[in-house]
């Protein structure tokens, strides 16, 4: 058969008992299901990058406390300096005083995960 037919028969064992990716509930994730999941993840990552870019007003690849405060204020959320600093401490995992794209992505994923658990 063709390469495409072969690829379509590849399966990945599902380690989770209730795997959300399995559209046909056969205990495996077929290539089309995996590709669909990856496409969805890429769209989510692009949306996260777009939100990050809103906060990264000087386009240096990092969000500073000043940028956070300014953008939140423009969104109608007037934060105290203490609140800004607390948000920065929570998001700034490497302690450099800035929130990079990876930290922002991890923070966003954590928030989404916590919301889906609640």
GROMACS elastic network, one bead per residue, 0.5 to 0.9 nm:
[ bonds ]
;  ai    aj funct       b0    kb
    1     4     6  0.82145   500
    1     5     6  0.62360   500
    1     6     6  0.69044   500
    2     5     6  0.52207   500
    2     6     6  0.63815   500
    2     7     6  0.87360   500
    3     6     6  0.50237   500
    3     7     6  0.61167   500
    3     8     6  0.85483   500
    4     7     6  0.50651   500
    4     8     6  0.60913   500
    4     9     6  0.87497   500
    5     8     6  0.51356   500
    5     9     6  0.65628   500
    6     9     6  0.52963   500
    6    10     6  0.67498   500
    7    10     6  0.53061   500
    7    11     6  0.87511   500
    7    31     6  0.68037   500
    8    11     6  0.81459   500
    8    30     6  0.69551   500
    8    31     6  0.56478   500
    8    32     6  0.69342   500
    9    30     6  0.69812   500
    9    31     6  0.73007   500
   10    29     6  0.85929   500
   10    30     6  0.62086   500
   10    31     6  0.60947   500
   11    28     6  0.58592   500
   11    29     6  0.54760   500
   11    31     6  0.63202   500
   12    27     6  0.89895   500
   12    28     6  0.55626   500
   12    29     6  0.51050   500
   12    30     6  0.65460   500
   12    31     6  0.79362   500
   12    34     6  0.85258   500
   13    16     6  0.89938   500
   13    27     6  0.68114   500
   13    29     6  0.64461   500
   14    17     6  0.73753   500
   14    18     6  0.86473   500
   14    19     6  0.65807   500
   14    21     6  0.88304   500
   14    22     6  0.82766   500
   14    27     6  0.59901   500
   14    28     6  0.51552   500
   14    29     6  0.63370   500
   15    18     6  0.88009   500
   15    19     6  0.77500   500
   15    27     6  0.88352   500
   15    28     6  0.88391   500
   16    19     6  0.51659   500
   16    20     6  0.87283   500
   17    27     6  0.82992   500
   18    21     6  0.88882   500
   18    22     6  0.85789   500
   18    25     6  0.88677   500
   19    22     6  0.59279   500
   19    25     6  0.82582   500
   19    27     6  0.82096   500
   19    28     6  0.88131   500
   19    29     6  0.86427   500
   20    23     6  0.74618   500
   20    25     6  0.89081   500
   21    24     6  0.88878   500
   21    25     6  0.86855   500
   21    28     6  0.89121   500
   21    29     6  0.66295   500
   21    33     6  0.62732   500
   21    34     6  0.72644   500
   21    36     6  0.86362   500
   21    37     6  0.68976   500
   22    25     6  0.51060   500
   22    26     6  0.70572   500
   22    27     6  0.71538   500
   22    28     6  0.66459   500
   22    29     6  0.55218   500
   22    30     6  0.77931   500
   22    33     6  0.67549   500
   22    34     6  0.88261   500
   23    26     6  0.82474   500
   23    29     6  0.81767   500
   23    33     6  0.70114   500
   24    27     6  0.83632   500
   24    28     6  0.87655   500
   24    29     6  0.88113   500
   25    28     6  0.74991   500
   25    29     6  0.87128   500
   26    29     6  0.80589   500
   29    32     6  0.81432   500
   29    33     6  0.59461   500
   29    34     6  0.62637   500
   30    33     6  0.52377   500
   30    34     6  0.62219   500
   30    35     6  0.86453   500
   31    34     6  0.50001   500
   31    35     6  0.60270   500
   31    36     6  0.84537   500
   32    35     6  0.50839   500
   32    36     6  0.60543   500
   32    37     6  0.85923   500
   33    36     6  0.50787   500
   33    37     6  0.62334   500
   33    38     6  0.86801   500
   34    37     6  0.50967   500
   34    38     6  0.61892   500
   34    39     6  0.86304   500
   35    38     6  0.50100   500
   35    39     6  0.60803   500
   35    40     6  0.85512   500
   36    39     6  0.51435   500
   36    40     6  0.62410   500
   36    41     6  0.86589   500
   37    40     6  0.51251   500
   37    41     6  0.62029   500
   37    42     6  0.86928   500
   38    42     6  0.61611   500
   38    43     6  0.86805   500
   39    42     6  0.50976   500
   39    43     6  0.63497   500
   39    44     6  0.87456   500
   40    43     6  0.51608   500
   40    44     6  0.63203   500
   40    45     6  0.87025   500
   41    44     6  0.50314   500
   41    45     6  0.61258   500
   41    46     6  0.85728   500
   42    45     6  0.50319   500
   42    46     6  0.61386   500
   42    47     6  0.86721   500
   43    46     6  0.50669   500
   43    47     6  0.62990   500
   43    48     6  0.87098   500
   44    47     6  0.51213   500
   44    48     6  0.62580   500
   44    49     6  0.86641   500
   45    48     6  0.50440   500
   45    49     6  0.61873   500
   45    50     6  0.86618   500
   45   105     6  0.76984   500
   46    49     6  0.50263   500
   46    50     6  0.62397   500
   46    51     6  0.87802   500
   47    50     6  0.50142   500
   47    51     6  0.63591   500
   47    52     6  0.86058   500
   48    51     6  0.51724   500
   48    52     6  0.61297   500
   48    53     6  0.86271   500
   48   101     6  0.89496   500
   48   104     6  0.81063   500
   48   105     6  0.65552   500
   48   108     6  0.75102   500
   49    53     6  0.61135   500
   49    54     6  0.87598   500
   49   101     6  0.74377   500
   49   104     6  0.87501   500
   49   105     6  0.78515   500
   50    53     6  0.51139   500
   50    54     6  0.65648   500
   51    54     6  0.51770   500
   51    55     6  0.68198   500
   51    56     6  0.88253   500
   52    55     6  0.53430   500
   52    56     6  0.61266   500
   52    61     6  0.87866   500
   52    62     6  0.86133   500
   52    63     6  0.79065   500
   52   100     6  0.88546   500
   52   101     6  0.69232   500
   52   104     6  0.70729   500
   52   105     6  0.84080   500
   53    57     6  0.68968   500
   53    59     6  0.71502   500
   53    61     6  0.81761   500
   53    63     6  0.88568   500
   54    57     6  0.62755   500
   54    71     6  0.76878   500
   55    58     6  0.87087   500
   55    59     6  0.89080   500
   55    62     6  0.85892   500
   55    63     6  0.61768   500
   55    64     6  0.86158   500
   55    67     6  0.61195   500
   55    68     6  0.61512   500
   55    70     6  0.85304   500
   55    71     6  0.60872   500
   55    72     6  0.85719   500
   56    59     6  0.53001   500
   56    60     6  0.69313   500
   56    61     6  0.65667   500
   56    62     6  0.59531   500
   56    63     6  0.50255   500
   56    64     6  0.77666   500
   56    67     6  0.66289   500
   56    68     6  0.82194   500
   57    60     6  0.80900   500
   57    63     6  0.78880   500
   57    67     6  0.64651   500
   57    71     6  0.83299   500
   58    61     6  0.82043   500
   58    62     6  0.85094   500
   58    63     6  0.86678   500
   58    67     6  0.82612   500
   59    62     6  0.74334   500
   59    63     6  0.88237   500
   60    63     6  0.81690   500
   61    99     6  0.85823   500
   61   100     6  0.62127   500
   61   101     6  0.67187   500
   62    98     6  0.58579   500
   62    99     6  0.53448   500
   62   101     6  0.67435   500
   63    66     6  0.80908   500
   63    67     6  0.60321   500
   63    68     6  0.65761   500
   63    88     6  0.89973   500
   63    97     6  0.89475   500
   63    98     6  0.55308   500
   63   100     6  0.64564   500
   63   101     6  0.84116   500
   63   104     6  0.87979   500
   64    67     6  0.51458   500
   64    68     6  0.62054   500
   64    69     6  0.85925   500
   64    88     6  0.80701   500
   64    97     6  0.70305   500
   64    99     6  0.66363   500
   65    69     6  0.60718   500
   65    70     6  0.85509   500
   65    81     6  0.87842   500
   65    84     6  0.63397   500
   65    85     6  0.68473   500
   65    87     6  0.86269   500
   65    88     6  0.64963   500
   65    97     6  0.78172   500
   65    98     6  0.72286   500
   65    99     6  0.87040   500
   66    69     6  0.51589   500
   66    70     6  0.61238   500
   66    71     6  0.86126   500
   66    84     6  0.84939   500
   67    70     6  0.51147   500
   67    71     6  0.60522   500
   67    72     6  0.83823   500
   68    71     6  0.54039   500
   68    72     6  0.60039   500
   68    73     6  0.84286   500
   68    84     6  0.71379   500
   68    87     6  0.88977   500
   68    88     6  0.83804   500
   69    72     6  0.52622   500
   69    73     6  0.60345   500
   69    74     6  0.86138   500
   69    77     6  0.86482   500
   69    78     6  0.77016   500
   69    79     6  0.66961   500
   69    80     6  0.84665   500
   69    81     6  0.80232   500
   69    84     6  0.63360   500
   70    73     6  0.51546   500
   70    74     6  0.62311   500
   70    75     6  0.87257   500
   70    78     6  0.88055   500
   71    74     6  0.50143   500
   71    75     6  0.62698   500
   71    76     6  0.87838   500
   71    77     6  0.85738   500
   72    75     6  0.50087   500
   72    76     6  0.64567   500
   72    77     6  0.50733   500
   72    78     6  0.65864   500
   72    79     6  0.73414   500
   73    76     6  0.50575   500
   73    79     6  0.71067   500
   74    77     6  0.72132   500
   74    78     6  0.82940   500
   75    78     6  0.84064   500
   79    82     6  0.78967   500
   79    83     6  0.58004   500
   79    84     6  0.62788   500
   80    83     6  0.51298   500
   80    84     6  0.63518   500
   80    85     6  0.86384   500
   81    84     6  0.50901   500
   81    85     6  0.61150   500
   81    86     6  0.85547   500
   82    85     6  0.50889   500
   82    86     6  0.61023   500
   82    87     6  0.86439   500
   83    86     6  0.50350   500
   83    87     6  0.61989   500
   83    88     6  0.85729   500
   84    87     6  0.51651   500
   84    88     6  0.61596   500
   84    89     6  0.86412   500
   85    88     6  0.50157   500
   85    89     6  0.61109   500
   85    90     6  0.86038   500
   86    89     6  0.51180   500
   86    90     6  0.62422   500
   86    91     6  0.87441   500
   87    90     6  0.51435   500
   87    91     6  0.62734   500
   87    92     6  0.83937   500
   88    91     6  0.51936   500
   88    92     6  0.55740   500
   88    93     6  0.89843   500
   88    97     6  0.73331   500
   88    98     6  0.73966   500
   88    99     6  0.72544   500
   89    92     6  0.52504   500
   89    93     6  0.73606   500
   89    95     6  0.75540   500
   89    97     6  0.78859   500
   90    93     6  0.70781   500
   90   107     6  0.85106   500
   91    94     6  0.89480   500
   91    98     6  0.86301   500
   91    99     6  0.64001   500
   91   103     6  0.64326   500
   91   104     6  0.68039   500
   91   106     6  0.86091   500
   91   107     6  0.61795   500
   92    95     6  0.55010   500
   92    96     6  0.70243   500
   92    97     6  0.64896   500
   92    98     6  0.61116   500
   92    99     6  0.51377   500
   92   100     6  0.78733   500
   92   103     6  0.66050   500
   92   104     6  0.83729   500
   93    96     6  0.81625   500
   93    99     6  0.79876   500
   93   103     6  0.66853   500
   94    97     6  0.81877   500
   94    98     6  0.86262   500
   94    99     6  0.85969   500
   94   103     6  0.83556   500
   95    98     6  0.75400   500
   95    99     6  0.88639   500
   96    99     6  0.80038   500
   99   102     6  0.81261   500
   99   103     6  0.59054   500
   99   104     6  0.62863   500
  100   103     6  0.52982   500
  100   104     6  0.61193   500
  100   105     6  0.85546   500
  101   104     6  0.50023   500
  101   105     6  0.59828   500
  101   106     6  0.85317   500
  102   106     6  0.60791   500
  102   107     6  0.84632   500
  103   106     6  0.51008   500
  103   107     6  0.60067   500
  103   108     6  0.84995   500
  104   107     6  0.50523   500
  104   108     6  0.60411   500
  104   109     6  0.85256   500
  105   108     6  0.51418   500
  105   109     6  0.61277   500
  105   110     6  0.85574   500
  106   109     6  0.51301   500
  106   110     6  0.61080   500
  106   111     6  0.86581   500
  107   110     6  0.50748   500
  107   111     6  0.62299   500
  107   112     6  0.86779   500
  108   111     6  0.51338   500
  108   112     6  0.61997   500
  108   113     6  0.85320   500
  109   112     6  0.51248   500
  109   113     6  0.60220   500
  109   114     6  0.85450   500
  110   113     6  0.50528   500
  110   114     6  0.60748   500
  110   115     6  0.85391   500
  111   114     6  0.51491   500
  111   115     6  0.61448   500
  111   116     6  0.86727   500
  112   115     6  0.51014   500
  112   116     6  0.62203   500
  112   117     6  0.87023   500
  113   116     6  0.51894   500
  113   117     6  0.63084   500
  113   118     6  0.88221   500
  114   117     6  0.51404   500
  114   118     6  0.63200   500
  115   118     6  0.52520   500
